[in-house]
């Protein structure tokens, strides 16, 4: 049963899924009062707890303390309510890169009881319009450097009535900043319930009508009180940095919620390329890093000194499975732990993870406390250990789509079906095999693309790779590898043959790639996740790539 609501605009609660279609969710040890504002907990409450003079956000050439962050977000909150008329429950789109101003805008929106919809700078007007229409968004806050696309939406939208710019740099010279500058640093937030929607997370990589996941105020704290506390053991002395966009829940948790919940600091950089991340870690003494597996390998290539990573306590890898060769290379080169985990926008953040002192190459780990996971077949029956099947999970969080019939695809019998094929070993550890829609069925064999990728990555010539299934008249589907080679390596037929022979010698020979495509770069999202679906499109630009068919053996 839902707790009380403080939303005067009831759109979010009105559009929650039918309770019969919710997954089973048990609070366990994660219990919060009926009235709860997550943004207040991460700012004003931290000042009350004695963290006021500690660094909170670092970026754009300055460091902001917890007291400064609380004051800043309170002034912004006054501007939202007093000047813009934002009411509890209104949806507010935020468009920005990773910078302190975006975090402040998100906190202010949450503090006034509105529903934040964080979006990436790379989205264009057509994509933004779908989000605006789905969530019926009337207000948008946008980095002044990125106004064009959202203003184009506003010009045509029947919902989006007001776009207000904020300064994403350190100058604080845009409309929202000017409205806020003279406001009081004290703000009395309107009451909102722990079960009021605070965040709409739009899923990445989807096509057609986007799916919006609905997350409550308590959910924002649960991910910190579960994963960040249990797995990362976050301390006030920690410094966080990474590449995932704040618009993704992986980035929002890792670069904002987690550090702020425990009095730590976050370094926010808009250009979080692997070489830049190496610099940030070295220069800022970063202790916790969040990025994708391919970025960790690129960071190793960009580093010339093992001391670059001396400050790190832990590297967190998510977004895609962490291939064993990257795990092994990272730990051997840096001596620092790297933890793989699986989460998702529907579940808000990571729910299965390796632990410090208990991390294994090729393993995703075990469920967090309060979560259950099992491997099931199509009929939702649990399969024996060692059998590949569908990952089903439940815990204190779960999928709630905004007004979407696809809720029943993700949730069955009270379990969240993540769309991943996993196997559980005899020790209870879970190992990722593939996305269920990415399992390659070739001549009757089930082949997991990530396993082939891991084999290829063991070859010294391979810098990056992605394996997909391509249609084939004879076999129905064949394994095709898209490979980025190291410097000075030639992508020719001889190299393709060497890679095929290497895979045959590393894993079962029938899994080898019968087609090898050499590329200059793999298509990726802004967070570094490989977009395998683009490799299946004939329109993918391969003008400078050599496509080498495999030998028939």
C-alpha positions, 0 to 999 in steps of 0.5 A: 500500500502506498503512503501519503502523497504531497503531490498537488499535480497527481499525474505521476501517481495516477499513471503508476501501473496497476498494483496487480502488475507490480513486482513483489517489493519488500522494504526489509531493513530499508525503512523511511518515514511517511514524509521524506524528501530525498533532496533534503536528505542529501543537502540540508540534512547533511549540513545538520549532521556536521558535513557543512564545510566538507567538499561536496561537488568539484567541477568547473574550477571550484569546489562547493561545500555541502553548506554551499550546495544546500544554500544554492539548491534552496535559492534555486528552489525558491526560483522554481516555486516563486517565479516559475510556479512549479508545483509538487508533482509537476514534471521538470525536464533537465538537459545538461552534461555532467557538471555541478549545475546539473546536480544542483538543478536536479536537487532543487527540482526534487526539493520542491516536490516536482518530478525530475526527468534528466536527459542527455545533451546528445538527444535531439528535438525528435527524441526530446519531444517523445519524452515531453509527450510521454511525461506531459512535461510543462517545464524544462531547465536547460544548460544555456549552451544546449538550448536549441533542441529543447526550444525547438520542441517547445515551439511545437509542443502542446505540453512544454510551456516554459524553457529556462536556461541555467549556466552550466559553467561557473559563471552563473549568468543565465535566467535561472541563476539570475532569478535565484541569486537574490533568494533566501538560502532558507527554503521550507520544502512542501511535504512529499511522501516517501512513495511520491515519484521523484524521478522518471528514468527513461530507458536507453537504447530503446526504439519507438515509444520510450519507456519511463521508469518511475522511482520514489523518494525512498528509492533514491535513498535505498540504492545508496543505503543498499549498494553504496553502503554494502558493497562500496563501504562509502566513507566521507573521505571518498572522492567519486568520478566517472563517465556515465551521464547523470541522465542515466540512473547509473551515473546519477547514483554513482556521481551524485546520490552515493557520495552525497548520501555519505558526506563524500565528494564528487568530481564532475567533468563533461569530457570524461574520456578515458585519458581525461579520467586518468588525469582526474583520478591522478590530480584529484585523488579519486578513490571510487571510479564508475565507468564501462568495461571498454573505458577501463581498458582504454584507461590502461592504454592511456596510462603510462605510470602505475601510480596514476591509479594509486588513490583508487580504492575501487573501480566499479564497472557496469553498463555491460558485463566486464569481460574476464580479460579486462578484469585480469589486465586491470587488476594485474596492472593497477593492483586495484579491485574492479567490481562488476555488477548488474543493474538497470533503469527499471531497478534504478541501480545495481542489485547483483555485484561482486564484493571487495575481497570476493571478486572473480573474473567473469562473474557478476557476483551475488545479490545484495542484501534484501534482493533475491535472484534466480534463473528461470525458464520461459514458464518461470520455473527455476532451472538447475544450477549451471543451466542458462536461463532468464534472470529474475530478481526482486527486492526493495525496488522494482519496475514501475513503467509510466502508463505502459503495457510493457509492464507485463513483459518486464514483471511476471509472477512478482519477479522482474525479468531483466532481459538477461540470460544468466547462469548460476554456479554451484557457489551461488554466483551469477554469471552473465551470458548475453542479453536474452535477445542477443543469444545467437542461435547458429545451426542449432547451437546457443552461443553467447556473444560475450563469451566470444568477445572475452576470447577475442580480447585475450588476443594481443592484437584486439583492442575492442570487439563486439559480437553479434548474430547475422542472418545466414541462409545456411545456418539461420544465423552466424557469429560475426565479430566486429573488431577494433585492432591495436595500432599498427595492426592490419585488418586483413584476411590473414588477421581474421584467420588468426583471430578465428583460430585463436577463438577455436583454441580458447573456447568450444570451436563451434563458437568461433566467428564465421565473419570478422569485420574490422572497424576503426571504432565501435558505435557507443552510447555517451556512457560507453556502452556498445550499441550492438544494434547499430552493427546489424544495420547496413547503414552503419558506416564501414567505409574504412573497415575491411569485411573478411568472411571466415573460412568455411571450416 
